[in-house]
């Protein structure tokens, strides 16, 4: 007698193999069998007739690092079938925290009412373990976070001793459970890192069997050069490379993914283990202050605020926003302020600007749009975000259809109630995985259901280094999703972003039913997954 039997469904095992009509048995935390109809019995019987049974989705690109401490039920993720999240992306991780890094994390955690009482990666992971989450969590260590620990927020290159300190923090984090290192090369101070610095840090991670994931140095006019840098880092560090949320931003750059995909394939042919992840949307989202020139973001929040308060420096910033240099991408100048929508305001008096474009706010207030953007960055003390509508759907289709493309949300674990739920968010936080199934499998027939599931399960699990997840097979962790292909769809939109998807009927995490008939059971059976270093 098994613990759980999922019967009557079509099993898509995550490997890309054709679906089969079989039952799935679970005992405790493990899958214990795939059997013919009627062969097994269990204490709990789930009728999956007419549904797809597949591994739990693995979100390879998440930013739930501290959100899970405030929202351990992880509603926006578990309700779309995500059972495992990889956090610590884009150069920023929750640990280690020393000096400037700790100060910055405390500021970031304030609006979530989180007490940042940890320093090391081990302490952060223990905090997650003790609170208990509905999803499994694994993490990377952020190169930018490590840089802040040792060098602060300034544009300076490390001495040998300082670089050794940075590498030591990476090594410690890897020994404590990190799965690799990430970089965010459009953010300050991450953008001040040289390629050689990144090679050194990635080499340290690689020596423990870790990966290198990168929000590359540019996704617009400098896209090709930025992909080449990521490939070089992989080649010289011997780390497997994951190019984060691969895309081409800005009308003038649409189509460049054809060239970058060829570059990636060529690099793989030459022995560099490089791949990428992608989300199924034509808009990105990040903090609005990333529009500022790199020099204006040096020194941390107070230094940036001081520059924006200085009339001369503010005028210089405004001029550069409207006429960018060749080695720096100015989003608004290239795409237009009408394509920059502001979200996640912290000050109540600015909430009426929520989910509106900079251009529309400028029209209402009678101000120059560049000035509006700078004014709101200053007024919100750098804590306002923006959705940038800058990606071409044909490019998304090319990237997401490529066999190397794993699916990642680039979103946080959110919820449609409580603190911050009155702020708009990117719909990817709620809809990424169902959207892939509905839009690219069912509506567009871009690839098969089996291939879509592979992209969301075994492919990301393999890239991360998760050996017991991502495939339905005996002995694997019992992370399972049951969805109705006739109903599966994302419901979150840019206008109504806090909306759960439809069609996800059951989600099992480590053998415990966490979503039942489309409702969260409030279970928190996720595990903190720690990398077991393979020391070279």
LODOVO-755755 format. One record per residue (C-alpha): residue number from 0; z, y, x; residue in three letters. Coordinates in Angstrom, 3 decimals, padded with zeros to 6 digits. Example, Ala and Ser with C-alpha at 12.3 -4.5 7.8 and 13.67 -1.06 7.14 Angstrom:
0 | 007.800 | -004.500 | 012.300 | ala
1 | 007.140 | -001.060 | 013.670 | ser
# end
This chain:
0 | 000.000 | 000.000 | 000.000 | unk
1 | -001.191 | 003.241 | 001.610 | unk
2 | 000.411 | 006.683 | 001.277 | unk
3 | -002.748 | 008.373 | -000.026 | unk
4 | -006.114 | 006.996 | -001.095 | unk
5 | -009.051 | 009.350 | -001.625 | unk
6 | -011.511 | 007.358 | -003.697 | unk
7 | -014.903 | 007.842 | -005.276 | unk
8 | -016.174 | 010.589 | -002.974 | unk
9 | -019.033 | 010.908 | -000.516 | unk
10 | -017.556 | 010.804 | 002.988 | unk
11 | -019.073 | 013.249 | 005.473 | unk
12 | -017.264 | 012.264 | 008.650 | unk
13 | -017.890 | 015.388 | 010.748 | unk
14 | -020.130 | 013.780 | 013.366 | unk
15 | -023.366 | 014.742 | 011.633 | unk
16 | -023.957 | 011.151 | 010.477 | unk
17 | -025.274 | 010.637 | 006.937 | unk
18 | -022.729 | 010.732 | 004.107 | unk
19 | -021.438 | 007.387 | 002.860 | unk
20 | -019.894 | 006.303 | -000.413 | unk
21 | -016.516 | 005.048 | 000.813 | unk
22 | -012.795 | 005.510 | 000.190 | unk
23 | -010.383 | 007.039 | 002.714 | unk
24 | -006.795 | 005.885 | 003.256 | unk
25 | -003.967 | 007.870 | 004.830 | unk
26 | -000.544 | 006.735 | 006.004 | unk
27 | 001.918 | 009.269 | 007.308 | unk
28 | 000.077 | 011.791 | 009.466 | unk
29 | -002.943 | 009.612 | 010.296 | unk
30 | -006.143 | 008.348 | 008.738 | unk
31 | -005.721 | 004.572 | 008.570 | unk
32 | -008.962 | 003.368 | 007.118 | unk
33 | -012.416 | 003.906 | 005.666 | unk
34 | -013.000 | 001.172 | 003.146 | unk
35 | -015.289 | -000.003 | 000.355 | unk
36 | -014.598 | 000.970 | -003.216 | unk
37 | -011.615 | -000.811 | -004.727 | unk
38 | -010.472 | -002.471 | -001.481 | unk
39 | -007.299 | -000.409 | -001.017 | unk
40 | -004.398 | 000.880 | -003.087 | unk
41 | -001.962 | 003.712 | -002.513 | unk
42 | 001.094 | 005.475 | -003.839 | unk
43 | -000.966 | 008.639 | -004.370 | unk
44 | -004.487 | 008.318 | -005.672 | unk
45 | -006.957 | 011.227 | -005.425 | unk
46 | -010.098 | 010.893 | -007.520 | unk
47 | -012.934 | 012.489 | -005.540 | unk
48 | -015.764 | 011.313 | -007.792 | unk
49 | -018.711 | 013.692 | -007.459 | unk
50 | -017.099 | 015.446 | -004.482 | unk
51 | -017.483 | 015.583 | -000.709 | unk
52 | -014.652 | 014.321 | 001.485 | unk
53 | -014.714 | 015.710 | 005.023 | unk
54 | -012.433 | 016.654 | 007.933 | unk
55 | -010.377 | 019.825 | 007.644 | unk
56 | -012.286 | 022.871 | 008.859 | unk
57 | -011.459 | 024.100 | 012.369 | unk
58 | -011.628 | 027.890 | 012.656 | unk
59 | -012.577 | 028.346 | 016.309 | unk
60 | -012.354 | 032.127 | 016.141 | unk
61 | -009.259 | 033.449 | 014.385 | unk
62 | -006.993 | 036.469 | 014.777 | unk
63 | -003.978 | 035.127 | 012.879 | unk
64 | -001.696 | 035.307 | 015.968 | unk
65 | 001.067 | 037.388 | 014.388 | unk
66 | -000.216 | 037.240 | 010.807 | unk
67 | 000.987 | 033.638 | 010.593 | unk
68 | 004.514 | 034.800 | 011.363 | unk
69 | 004.330 | 037.156 | 008.387 | unk
70 | 002.271 | 034.812 | 006.223 | unk
71 | 003.019 | 031.217 | 007.222 | unk
72 | 001.384 | 029.901 | 004.025 | unk
73 | -001.929 | 031.131 | 005.487 | unk
74 | -003.391 | 031.441 | 001.990 | unk
75 | -006.780 | 032.940 | 002.789 | unk
76 | -007.443 | 030.169 | 005.321 | unk
77 | -006.010 | 027.041 | 003.700 | unk
78 | -007.627 | 027.906 | 000.352 | unk
79 | -011.062 | 027.797 | 002.002 | unk
80 | -010.369 | 024.464 | 003.662 | unk
81 | -009.259 | 025.599 | 007.119 | unk
82 | -006.632 | 023.215 | 008.501 | unk
83 | -006.643 | 024.383 | 012.145 | unk
84 | -006.929 | 027.872 | 013.646 | unk
85 | -007.607 | 028.856 | 017.254 | unk
86 | -005.928 | 032.223 | 017.843 | unk
87 | -005.734 | 034.408 | 020.948 | unk
88 | -009.394 | 035.436 | 020.780 | unk
89 | -011.214 | 038.570 | 021.994 | unk
90 | -008.887 | 039.072 | 024.959 | unk
91 | -005.739 | 039.584 | 022.910 | unk
92 | -003.054 | 036.928 | 022.551 | unk
93 | 000.505 | 036.987 | 021.258 | unk
94 | 001.788 | 036.046 | 024.719 | unk
95 | 002.623 | 036.501 | 027.513 | unk
96 | 004.273 | 039.867 | 026.895 | unk
97 | 005.471 | 042.065 | 029.730 | unk
98 | 005.538 | 045.849 | 030.053 | unk
99 | 002.661 | 047.548 | 028.280 | unk
100 | 001.618 | 044.305 | 026.612 | unk
101 | 004.983 | 043.949 | 024.903 | unk
102 | 005.026 | 047.581 | 023.794 | unk
103 | 001.538 | 047.252 | 022.301 | unk
104 | 002.442 | 044.027 | 020.489 | unk
105 | 005.552 | 045.598 | 018.987 | unk
106 | 003.451 | 048.475 | 017.652 | unk
107 | 000.852 | 046.087 | 016.238 | unk
108 | 003.537 | 043.990 | 014.537 | unk
109 | 005.351 | 046.888 | 012.860 | unk
110 | 003.248 | 046.959 | 009.689 | unk
111 | 003.752 | 043.206 | 009.288 | unk
112 | 007.528 | 043.582 | 009.716 | unk
113 | 007.585 | 041.127 | 012.597 | unk
114 | 010.299 | 041.273 | 015.252 | unk
115 | 008.612 | 040.587 | 018.576 | unk
116 | 011.424 | 038.642 | 020.220 | unk
117 | 009.370 | 036.453 | 022.568 | unk
118 | 007.923 | 036.939 | 026.052 | unk
119 | 006.278 | 033.730 | 027.209 | unk
120 | 003.606 | 031.596 | 025.575 | unk
121 | 006.168 | 028.828 | 025.141 | unk
122 | 008.528 | 031.163 | 023.262 | unk
123 | 005.742 | 032.358 | 020.960 | unk
124 | 004.639 | 028.807 | 020.156 | unk
125 | 008.260 | 027.805 | 019.493 | unk
126 | 008.575 | 030.744 | 017.108 | unk
127 | 005.507 | 029.490 | 015.227 | unk
128 | 006.871 | 025.940 | 015.222 | unk
129 | 010.242 | 027.031 | 013.876 | unk
130 | 008.795 | 029.071 | 011.018 | unk
131 | 006.345 | 026.328 | 010.005 | unk
132 | 002.810 | 027.094 | 008.857 | unk
133 | 000.421 | 025.574 | 006.335 | unk
134 | -002.273 | 025.228 | 009.014 | unk
135 | -002.289 | 023.799 | 012.511 | unk
136 | -002.337 | 026.471 | 015.224 | unk
137 | -003.583 | 026.468 | 018.798 | unk
138 | -004.072 | 029.443 | 021.071 | unk
139 | -005.933 | 030.923 | 023.990 | unk
140 | -004.348 | 033.349 | 026.434 | unk
141 | -005.929 | 036.798 | 026.383 | unk
142 | -007.324 | 038.267 | 029.598 | unk
143 | -006.672 | 041.761 | 028.234 | unk
144 | -003.081 | 040.833 | 027.404 | unk
145 | -002.583 | 039.507 | 030.924 | unk
146 | -004.141 | 042.691 | 032.329 | unk
147 | -001.724 | 044.812 | 030.298 | unk
148 | 001.193 | 042.758 | 031.603 | unk
149 | 000.305 | 043.472 | 035.224 | unk
150 | -001.839 | 046.641 | 035.327 | unk
151 | -001.025 | 048.433 | 032.082 | unk
152 | -003.663 | 050.331 | 030.117 | unk
153 | -005.312 | 052.201 | 032.961 | unk
154 | -008.815 | 051.855 | 034.412 | unk
155 | -007.899 | 050.356 | 037.757 | unk
156 | -008.946 | 047.274 | 039.686 | unk
157 | -006.282 | 044.770 | 040.744 | unk
158 | -005.288 | 044.282 | 044.358 | unk
159 | -005.168 | 040.700 | 045.595 | unk
160 | -001.440 | 040.559 | 044.840 | unk
161 | -001.941 | 041.915 | 041.330 | unk
162 | -004.778 | 039.502 | 040.649 | unk
163 | -002.570 | 036.670 | 041.855 | unk
164 | 000.093 | 037.801 | 039.373 | unk
165 | -002.480 | 037.768 | 036.586 | unk
166 | -003.679 | 034.299 | 037.556 | unk
167 | -000.079 | 033.110 | 037.644 | unk
168 | 000.459 | 034.308 | 034.062 | unk
169 | -002.696 | 032.463 | 033.011 | unk
170 | -001.518 | 029.295 | 034.781 | unk
171 | 001.925 | 029.517 | 033.182 | unk
172 | 000.368 | 029.977 | 029.734 | unk
173 | -001.932 | 027.001 | 030.281 | unk
174 | 001.011 | 024.831 | 031.338 | unk
175 | 002.863 | 025.960 | 028.211 | unk
176 | 000.048 | 024.925 | 025.882 | unk
177 | -002.829 | 027.442 | 025.859 | unk
178 | -006.297 | 025.911 | 025.508 | unk
179 | -008.051 | 028.436 | 027.724 | unk
180 | -008.597 | 032.137 | 028.192 | unk
181 | -010.427 | 034.759 | 026.153 | unk
182 | -011.842 | 038.170 | 026.935 | unk
183 | -012.622 | 041.189 | 024.770 | unk
184 | -014.928 | 043.336 | 026.843 | unk
185 | -015.510 | 046.150 | 024.338 | unk
186 | -011.786 | 046.893 | 024.080 | unk
187 | -009.598 | 048.892 | 026.441 | unk
188 | -008.269 | 047.904 | 028.909 | unk
189 | -010.366 | 044.708 | 028.740 | unk
190 | -013.543 | 046.701 | 029.301 | unk
191 | -012.270 | 047.803 | 032.713 | unk
192 | -012.288 | 044.250 | 034.072 | unk
193 | -015.061 | 043.405 | 036.519 | unk
194 | -017.054 | 040.190 | 036.367 | unk
195 | -015.285 | 038.978 | 039.513 | unk
196 | -011.880 | 039.496 | 037.886 | unk
197 | -012.981 | 037.485 | 034.872 | unk
198 | -014.368 | 034.714 | 037.078 | unk
199 | -011.005 | 034.479 | 038.845 | unk
200 | -009.038 | 034.228 | 035.588 | unk
201 | -011.522 | 031.813 | 033.998 | unk
202 | -011.371 | 029.647 | 037.136 | unk
203 | -007.608 | 029.401 | 036.751 | unk
204 | -007.952 | 028.325 | 033.129 | unk
205 | -010.721 | 025.878 | 034.037 | unk
206 | -008.549 | 024.249 | 036.707 | unk
207 | -006.288 | 023.114 | 033.854 | unk
208 | -009.207 | 021.984 | 031.682 | unk
209 | -009.334 | 025.213 | 029.686 | unk
210 | -012.256 | 027.080 | 028.145 | unk
211 | -013.443 | 030.695 | 028.474 | unk
212 | -014.165 | 032.416 | 025.135 | unk
213 | -015.636 | 035.894 | 025.244 | unk
214 | -016.273 | 038.824 | 022.995 | unk
215 | -018.959 | 039.847 | 025.431 | unk
216 | -019.402 | 043.306 | 026.926 | unk
217 | -022.035 | 044.405 | 024.434 | unk
218 | -023.710 | 043.099 | 021.291 | unk
219 | -026.268 | 045.859 | 020.883 | unk
220 | -028.501 | 047.464 | 023.490 | unk
221 | -026.650 | 045.621 | 026.300 | unk
222 | -026.637 | 042.217 | 024.553 | unk
223 | -028.933 | 040.394 | 026.978 | unk
224 | -027.064 | 041.680 | 030.018 | unk
225 | -023.730 | 040.764 | 028.413 | unk
226 | -024.827 | 037.198 | 027.664 | unk
227 | -026.047 | 036.886 | 031.254 | unk
228 | -022.591 | 037.941 | 032.457 | unk
229 | -020.892 | 035.317 | 030.267 | unk
230 | -023.220 | 032.651 | 031.645 | unk
231 | -022.498 | 033.745 | 035.210 | unk
232 | -018.747 | 033.561 | 034.571 | unk
233 | -019.169 | 030.017 | 033.294 | unk
234 | -021.353 | 029.038 | 036.219 | unk
235 | -019.016 | 030.370 | 038.893 | unk
236 | -015.698 | 029.473 | 037.250 | unk
237 | -016.818 | 026.035 | 036.007 | unk
238 | -015.212 | 026.793 | 032.645 | unk
239 | -016.979 | 025.860 | 029.436 | unk
240 | -018.043 | 029.132 | 027.803 | unk
241 | -017.807 | 030.048 | 024.136 | unk
242 | -019.643 | 033.273 | 023.257 | unk
243 | -017.703 | 034.681 | 020.344 | unk
244 | -019.347 | 035.654 | 017.039 | unk
245 | -022.816 | 035.741 | 018.578 | unk
246 | -025.056 | 038.417 | 017.050 | unk
247 | -027.296 | 041.416 | 017.719 | unk
248 | -025.936 | 044.713 | 016.395 | unk
249 | -028.056 | 047.681 | 015.436 | unk
250 | -031.560 | 047.928 | 013.989 | unk
251 | -033.153 | 048.556 | 017.396 | unk
252 | -031.662 | 045.296 | 018.706 | unk
253 | -032.461 | 042.941 | 015.833 | unk
254 | -034.373 | 039.930 | 017.077 | unk
255 | -032.771 | 039.910 | 020.523 | unk
256 | -030.908 | 036.725 | 019.587 | unk
257 | -034.191 | 034.892 | 020.118 | unk
258 | -033.997 | 035.815 | 023.790 | unk
259 | -030.276 | 035.143 | 024.139 | unk
260 | -030.544 | 031.732 | 022.485 | unk
261 | -033.260 | 030.823 | 024.997 | unk
262 | -031.004 | 032.046 | 027.812 | unk
263 | -028.182 | 029.846 | 026.577 | unk
264 | -030.419 | 026.788 | 026.323 | unk
265 | -031.760 | 027.408 | 029.831 | unk
266 | -028.240 | 027.789 | 031.214 | unk
267 | -027.234 | 024.497 | 029.627 | unk
268 | -030.260 | 022.825 | 031.186 | unk
269 | -029.013 | 024.120 | 034.520 | unk
270 | -025.558 | 022.629 | 033.995 | unk
271 | -023.567 | 025.533 | 032.546 | unk
272 | -021.557 | 024.410 | 029.494 | unk
273 | -022.150 | 027.400 | 027.233 | unk
274 | -022.204 | 027.551 | 023.423 | unk
275 | -021.217 | 030.052 | 020.726 | unk
276 | -019.668 | 030.579 | 017.327 | unk
277 | -020.915 | 032.640 | 014.390 | unk
278 | -019.801 | 033.930 | 011.003 | unk
279 | -022.112 | 034.034 | 007.944 | unk
280 | -022.105 | 037.797 | 007.318 | unk
281 | -024.218 | 040.816 | 008.264 | unk
282 | -021.221 | 043.045 | 008.971 | unk
283 | -018.610 | 043.040 | 011.710 | unk
284 | -015.094 | 044.447 | 011.589 | unk
285 | -012.732 | 045.838 | 014.196 | unk
286 | -010.525 | 048.844 | 014.900 | unk
287 | -012.275 | 052.184 | 014.434 | unk
288 | -011.120 | 053.532 | 017.806 | unk
289 | -013.556 | 051.137 | 019.527 | unk
290 | -016.229 | 053.753 | 018.780 | unk
291 | -014.628 | 056.010 | 021.414 | unk
292 | -016.151 | 056.067 | 024.920 | unk
293 | -014.263 | 053.801 | 027.362 | unk
294 | -012.853 | 056.725 | 029.369 | unk
295 | -011.299 | 058.175 | 026.215 | unk
296 | -009.394 | 054.952 | 025.518 | unk
297 | -007.725 | 054.672 | 028.918 | unk
298 | -003.954 | 054.810 | 029.195 | unk
299 | -002.866 | 053.444 | 025.845 | unk
300 | -002.255 | 054.902 | 022.411 | unk
301 | -000.386 | 058.080 | 023.355 | unk
302 | -002.966 | 059.017 | 025.992 | unk
303 | -005.804 | 058.546 | 023.482 | unk
304 | -003.979 | 060.623 | 020.891 | unk
305 | -003.428 | 063.389 | 023.440 | unk
306 | -007.163 | 063.496 | 024.201 | unk
307 | -008.030 | 063.713 | 020.518 | unk
308 | -005.581 | 066.603 | 020.168 | unk
309 | -007.187 | 068.482 | 023.080 | unk
310 | -010.069 | 070.617 | 021.693 | unk
311 | -012.124 | 070.416 | 024.887 | unk
312 | -011.800 | 066.661 | 025.323 | unk
313 | -012.323 | 066.079 | 021.618 | unk
314 | -015.569 | 068.029 | 021.740 | unk
315 | -016.674 | 065.949 | 024.731 | unk
316 | -015.867 | 062.728 | 022.848 | unk
317 | -017.790 | 063.925 | 019.791 | unk
318 | -020.834 | 064.782 | 021.898 | unk
319 | -020.836 | 061.346 | 023.541 | unk
320 | -020.515 | 059.646 | 020.156 | unk
321 | -023.708 | 061.333 | 019.049 | unk
322 | -025.588 | 060.904 | 022.349 | unk
323 | -024.376 | 057.690 | 024.045 | unk
324 | -025.147 | 056.749 | 027.635 | unk
325 | -027.287 | 053.804 | 028.659 | unk
326 | -024.315 | 051.612 | 029.628 | unk
327 | -022.199 | 052.270 | 026.542 | unk
328 | -022.977 | 051.490 | 022.916 | unk
329 | -022.104 | 054.113 | 020.309 | unk
330 | -022.190 | 052.335 | 016.965 | unk
331 | -022.532 | 055.354 | 014.700 | unk
332 | -025.255 | 057.018 | 016.741 | unk
333 | -027.340 | 053.859 | 016.646 | unk
334 | -026.639 | 052.689 | 013.089 | unk
335 | -025.574 | 055.718 | 011.065 | unk
336 | -022.204 | 056.696 | 009.597 | unk
337 | -023.293 | 055.446 | 006.183 | unk
338 | -022.994 | 051.930 | 007.632 | unk
339 | -019.393 | 052.385 | 008.808 | unk
340 | -016.872 | 051.606 | 006.061 | unk
341 | -013.179 | 052.337 | 006.637 | unk
342 | -010.452 | 049.861 | 005.678 | unk
343 | -006.790 | 049.053 | 006.306 | unk
344 | -005.332 | 052.548 | 006.247 | unk
345 | -001.607 | 052.661 | 007.002 | unk
346 | -000.818 | 056.147 | 005.657 | unk
347 | -000.539 | 056.388 | 001.892 | unk
348 | -002.216 | 059.798 | 001.780 | unk
349 | -005.377 | 058.262 | 003.270 | unk
350 | -005.534 | 055.266 | 000.940 | unk
351 | -008.042 | 057.031 | -001.336 | unk
352 | -010.555 | 056.691 | 001.531 | unk
353 | -010.157 | 052.888 | 001.473 | unk
354 | -013.447 | 050.958 | 001.553 | unk
355 | -015.600 | 054.076 | 001.748 | unk
356 | -018.187 | 054.976 | 004.355 | unk
357 | -017.596 | 057.740 | 006.865 | unk
358 | -020.743 | 059.427 | 005.526 | unk
359 | -019.410 | 059.521 | 001.957 | unk
360 | -016.042 | 060.875 | 003.098 | unk
361 | -017.845 | 063.557 | 005.113 | unk
362 | -019.916 | 064.527 | 002.083 | unk
363 | -016.827 | 064.817 | -000.096 | unk
364 | -014.856 | 066.841 | 002.434 | unk
365 | -017.755 | 068.960 | 003.657 | unk
366 | -017.131 | 067.972 | 007.268 | unk
367 | -019.266 | 066.533 | 010.042 | unk
368 | -019.033 | 062.710 | 009.911 | unk
369 | -018.214 | 062.431 | 013.604 | unk
370 | -015.344 | 064.857 | 013.085 | unk
371 | -014.159 | 062.885 | 010.046 | unk
372 | -014.013 | 059.687 | 012.096 | unk
373 | -012.096 | 061.339 | 014.949 | unk
374 | -009.717 | 063.037 | 012.530 | unk
375 | -008.860 | 059.768 | 010.793 | unk
376 | -008.431 | 057.882 | 014.065 | unk
377 | -005.947 | 060.554 | 015.101 | unk
378 | -004.179 | 060.792 | 011.746 | unk
379 | -003.769 | 057.002 | 011.545 | unk
380 | -002.654 | 056.828 | 015.178 | unk
381 | -005.491 | 054.425 | 016.019 | unk
382 | -004.444 | 051.928 | 013.326 | unk
383 | -007.405 | 052.175 | 010.955 | unk
384 | -010.188 | 049.584 | 010.937 | unk
385 | -013.875 | 049.718 | 010.111 | unk
386 | -016.508 | 047.365 | 008.745 | unk
387 | -019.823 | 047.911 | 010.528 | unk
388 | -022.910 | 046.902 | 008.551 | unk
389 | -025.155 | 046.340 | 011.556 | unk
390 | -026.523 | 042.777 | 011.616 | unk
391 | -029.823 | 041.371 | 010.355 | unk
392 | -029.746 | 038.375 | 007.987 | unk
393 | -032.704 | 036.740 | 009.763 | unk
394 | -030.704 | 036.871 | 013.001 | unk
395 | -027.683 | 035.340 | 011.298 | unk
396 | -029.908 | 032.538 | 010.028 | unk
397 | -031.344 | 031.876 | 013.513 | unk
398 | -027.931 | 031.778 | 015.170 | unk
399 | -026.117 | 029.804 | 012.486 | unk
400 | -028.923 | 027.232 | 012.286 | unk
401 | -028.879 | 026.532 | 016.019 | unk
402 | -027.200 | 023.185 | 016.800 | unk
403 | -024.891 | 024.902 | 019.314 | unk
404 | -023.458 | 027.272 | 016.723 | unk
405 | -019.934 | 026.457 | 015.514 | unk
406 | -018.445 | 028.380 | 012.600 | unk
407 | -015.607 | 030.852 | 013.142 | unk
408 | -014.252 | 033.393 | 010.695 | unk
409 | -013.119 | 036.154 | 013.098 | unk
410 | -010.534 | 036.837 | 010.376 | unk
411 | -006.787 | 036.715 | 009.894 | unk
412 | -004.650 | 034.618 | 007.559 | unk
413 | -004.220 | 037.020 | 004.651 | unk
414 | -002.961 | 036.970 | 001.080 | unk
415 | -003.836 | 038.936 | -002.065 | unk
416 | -000.243 | 040.045 | -002.697 | unk
417 | 002.625 | 041.708 | -000.875 | unk
418 | 002.471 | 044.174 | 002.046 | unk
419 | -001.019 | 045.326 | 003.051 | unk
420 | -002.758 | 043.549 | 000.157 | unk
421 | -003.762 | 046.961 | -001.204 | unk
422 | -005.980 | 047.428 | 001.851 | unk
423 | -009.533 | 046.121 | 001.837 | unk
424 | -010.460 | 043.524 | 004.429 | unk
425 | -013.582 | 041.767 | 005.604 | unk
426 | -014.429 | 038.979 | 003.104 | unk
427 | -014.727 | 036.506 | 005.980 | unk
428 | -010.930 | 036.109 | 005.893 | unk
429 | -011.289 | 034.344 | 002.518 | unk
430 | -014.840 | 033.068 | 002.312 | unk
431 | -016.407 | 032.065 | 005.641 | unk
432 | -016.498 | 028.279 | 005.286 | unk
433 | -017.424 | 027.985 | 001.586 | unk
434 | -020.089 | 030.649 | 002.187 | unk
435 | -021.756 | 028.515 | 004.849 | unk
436 | -021.931 | 025.596 | 002.433 | unk
437 | -023.168 | 027.624 | -000.522 | unk
438 | -025.533 | 030.088 | 001.151 | unk
439 | -027.007 | 028.136 | 004.047 | unk
440 | -026.872 | 024.552 | 002.786 | unk
441 | -027.223 | 024.705 | -000.994 | unk
442 | -029.119 | 027.965 | -001.562 | unk
443 | -031.242 | 028.304 | 001.590 | unk
444 | -031.487 | 024.654 | 002.712 | unk
445 | -031.242 | 025.906 | 006.299 | unk
446 | -029.560 | 022.675 | 007.399 | unk
447 | -027.974 | 019.611 | 005.840 | unk
448 | -024.492 | 019.263 | 004.402 | unk
449 | -023.678 | 016.838 | 007.204 | unk
450 | -024.764 | 019.372 | 009.825 | unk
451 | -022.765 | 022.163 | 008.187 | unk
452 | -019.636 | 020.029 | 008.174 | unk
453 | -020.204 | 019.115 | 011.842 | unk
454 | -020.422 | 022.819 | 012.701 | unk
455 | -017.077 | 023.391 | 010.984 | unk
456 | -015.193 | 020.318 | 012.228 | unk
457 | -016.098 | 018.141 | 015.215 | unk
458 | -018.159 | 020.830 | 016.983 | unk
459 | -015.369 | 023.430 | 017.193 | unk
460 | -012.723 | 020.736 | 017.803 | unk
461 | -014.701 | 019.469 | 020.787 | unk
462 | -015.218 | 022.971 | 022.208 | unk
463 | -011.504 | 023.702 | 021.962 | unk
464 | -010.432 | 020.323 | 023.308 | unk
465 | -008.787 | 018.840 | 020.204 | unk
466 | -009.171 | 015.094 | 020.643 | unk
467 | -007.601 | 013.894 | 017.366 | unk
468 | -009.163 | 016.297 | 014.854 | unk
469 | -012.548 | 017.138 | 013.403 | unk
470 | -013.689 | 013.588 | 012.525 | unk
471 | -012.810 | 011.184 | 009.718 | unk
472 | -011.990 | 007.976 | 011.565 | unk
473 | -009.114 | 005.557 | 011.865 | unk
474 | -006.344 | 006.952 | 014.043 | unk
475 | -007.423 | 010.586 | 013.702 | unk
476 | -005.067 | 013.218 | 012.300 | unk
477 | -005.098 | 013.273 | 008.506 | unk
478 | -006.572 | 016.759 | 008.044 | unk
479 | -008.933 | 016.380 | 005.107 | unk
480 | -010.839 | 018.608 | 002.678 | unk
481 | -012.226 | 017.521 | -000.686 | unk
482 | -014.707 | 019.962 | -002.241 | unk
483 | -017.027 | 020.010 | -005.219 | unk
484 | -020.580 | 020.771 | -004.002 | unk
485 | -021.577 | 021.923 | -007.486 | unk
486 | -018.836 | 024.572 | -007.522 | unk
487 | -018.350 | 025.507 | -003.865 | unk
488 | -018.839 | 029.231 | -003.304 | unk
489 | -017.206 | 032.222 | -001.641 | unk
490 | -015.882 | 034.816 | -004.088 | unk
491 | -014.659 | 037.494 | -001.668 | unk
492 | -016.983 | 040.490 | -001.384 | unk
493 | -016.865 | 043.787 | 000.454 | unk
494 | -015.932 | 045.437 | -002.855 | unk
495 | -013.344 | 042.780 | -003.798 | unk
496 | -012.273 | 041.234 | -000.532 | unk
497 | -009.000 | 039.527 | -001.510 | unk
498 | -010.511 | 036.700 | -003.562 | unk
499 | -010.142 | 032.969 | -003.058 | unk
500 | -013.254 | 030.778 | -003.043 | unk
501 | -014.113 | 028.200 | -005.667 | unk
502 | -014.745 | 024.485 | -005.248 | unk
503 | -012.080 | 023.592 | -002.655 | unk
504 | -010.151 | 021.047 | -004.709 | unk
505 | -007.848 | 019.324 | -002.207 | unk
506 | -006.690 | 020.082 | 001.324 | unk
507 | -004.486 | 017.671 | 003.278 | unk
508 | -002.780 | 018.785 | 006.493 | unk
509 | -001.264 | 016.076 | 008.683 | unk
510 | -001.069 | 013.765 | 005.689 | unk
511 | 000.557 | 016.247 | 003.315 | unk
512 | -001.222 | 017.585 | 000.230 | unk
513 | -001.346 | 021.349 | 000.744 | unk
514 | -003.985 | 022.324 | -001.821 | unk
515 | -004.062 | 020.318 | -005.047 | unk
516 | -006.673 | 020.931 | -007.734 | unk
517 | -007.424 | 024.313 | -006.204 | unk
518 | -003.775 | 025.460 | -006.020 | unk
519 | -001.580 | 025.934 | -002.960 | unk
520 | 001.348 | 023.479 | -003.059 | unk
521 | 003.420 | 025.748 | -000.759 | unk
522 | 003.686 | 022.979 | 001.831 | unk
523 | 003.915 | 024.015 | 005.484 | unk
524 | 003.069 | 020.872 | 007.390 | unk
525 | 000.851 | 022.425 | 010.065 | unk
526 | 001.594 | 021.705 | 013.697 | unk
527 | 001.606 | 023.887 | 016.778 | unk
528 | -000.993 | 022.137 | 018.926 | unk
529 | -000.500 | 022.428 | 022.671 | unk
530 | -003.119 | 021.756 | 025.299 | unk
531 | -002.239 | 019.000 | 027.723 | unk
532 | -003.489 | 020.370 | 031.046 | unk
533 | -005.937 | 018.216 | 032.947 | unk
534 | -005.217 | 019.559 | 036.406 | unk
535 | -008.309 | 019.421 | 038.629 | unk
# end
